[in-house]
Amino acid sequence: MKYSKIIISFVVMAFFISGCAAVTNTFKDSVQLYGTPWKLVQMNGSQVTIPANLDNATLAISAADSKFGGTGSCNSFFGNYVVNGSQISFQNLGSTKMNCDNMSIEIDYFQALKSVTSYKIVDKSLYLYSGSNAVLVFEAYVKY
């Protein structure tokens, strides 16, 4: 099981790298929906605190092939998206099936992703909305 998480992590990273061709190496000036690694910081109006034994909840959106992926804090996930102006929907969400101590963050995250209808980028933050409610807020993220 541990090896499958490592393999999926490499697949997600390869997916992310393939969508980064047009992104500069710095986040000093601006960020883009595509190719920017995003870290979840708020969900349904509350700050997200990931337990130390789990990964950050992340999101990466590829411009090249209409695919998205990331980490839900325990499992890697993937799917397709559709963008039309500021409207966005995440479809065909799939994930690995590992069981971790605290799955509630991941379950809520996946449910919120499925409800998203639009997005907005302000400074270095990505806001994902369900109707007029910001259900997920991300910050541009670089893991060193």
N, C-alpha and C positions, 0 to 999 in steps of 0.2 A: 504494500500500500504506500509506503513511504517513497518508493521509487516512482510510482505513478504520479505523485505530487511533484516530484522533481522534473519528470518528463513533461507534465502539463505546464509547469512553470517555464521551462525552456520554450515550449510551443507558444505560450502567451508572449514571452519576451521576443521571440522571432517575429510574431505578428505585430507587436508594437514597433519594433525596429523597422519593419517594412513600410510602416506608415509615417516614418519620421523624415523622409528625404527632404521635404520642403521646410523643415523647422530649423531655426538657428540653434546654436549650441548654448544660448543663454535665455533666461526669462526676464532680463532687465527691462526690455522695451515692451514687448507684448506677447500674448499667447494666442493660440488658435484652437478651435475645437478639435481639429485633426492633428494627430501626432504629438500632442502635449500629454504627458503623463499626469493624471489627475488623482488626488488623494481626497477621500471623503472626509469632510470635517463637520457637516451638519446633516441630520436626517429628521424630517418632520418637525423642524423648528428646534431641535435639541442638539447640543454638541455631541459628537461621536467620540467615545473613548474606547479604544481597542485594548483588551487585556494584553499584558506583556508577552504571553505565550502564543499570541496569534499575530498574523500579518496585518498590515494596514489594508483597509478596504480601498481599492483603486479602480480606475477606469481608463482605458485607452481606446480611442476611436480612430480607425484607419480610413484615410481618404481614398486609398487605392482600390478597395474592394467592398466597401459598405459593411465592414465587419467591426465588431467591438469585442473587448475582452477585459479581463482584469482579475482581481482577487477580491473575494467577498469577506475576507478575514480568515477563513479556513480553506475554502475551496477556490480553485480557479474557475472562471466562467467565460462564456463566449456567446456570440449570436450575431444577428444582422440588424442593421438600423436603416431607417428611411428619414431623409432630411428634405424639407421643402420650406425654404426661407428660414424662419425661426422655429418652425415646427419640427419635432423629432419624435420618432417612436423606436423603441427597442423591441425586436422580435426574435422568436426562436431561441430564447434564453436557455442555455444548457450549462451544466457545471459538472465538475468532478463530484464524487459522492463520499468524501471523507467525513467522519463525524468528529467534531471537536467539543471541548468542554462547554463553550458558550456559543450556541448556534443562533441565538435570537437576533444578534446584529445582522448576520448574513441573511437570515430569512426575511427580516424587515427590509434590508437593502435590495434584495431581489424583487420583492413585492413592489417597492417604490419605483425601481427601474421599469417594471412592466406598466406602471401607471403614467409614465412621463409622456407629455404632449408637446412641450416646447422647451427652448433653452435660451439663456442669455449669458454673455460673458462680460464681466465688469472687472476691470483691472486684471488681476491674475486669478480670478475666481469664476467658476462655471456654476450657473444656477440651472437646475432642471426642475421644471414645473409640471404639475398635474393640474390642469385648468389654470387658476390664478395663484395656486399655492406652490411655493418653493419647497418641494419634497426632499431634494438632495442638493447640497452645496459642496463643491470641491475646490481645492486650491491646486494650482500648478505645483507639481511635485518632482523633485529630483532626489533619488535615493543614492547616497554616497556610501 
